[in-house]
Amino acid sequence: MHVKNNTKMTPLSMLSIAAIFLILIQITLVDAAQGLTKYYNCVTRDANNQGTLSLSDVEICYDKVFKGAQNADADGRPLG
């Protein structure tokens, strides 16, 4: 008796794969959005507390929220 290999993708399996990719994309976008929200909140908090906002305040908030930025050059390449 010969067993036939069924290698066709069913619509359900294609839909499942597409759903997995969409979920992964959504997770990636949500993390970036939360990082920006934390950054804007930090900048706003500093501006409201001091009444002014300097470039050093902005850079401090950026380094606080995006921790990898401290160890990178201006083009985003890791230092050392």
Secondary structure by P-SEA (a helix, b strand, c coil): cbbbbbccccaaaaaaaaaaaaaaaaaaaaaaaaaaaaaaaaaaaaaaacccccaaaaaaaaaaaacccccccccccccc
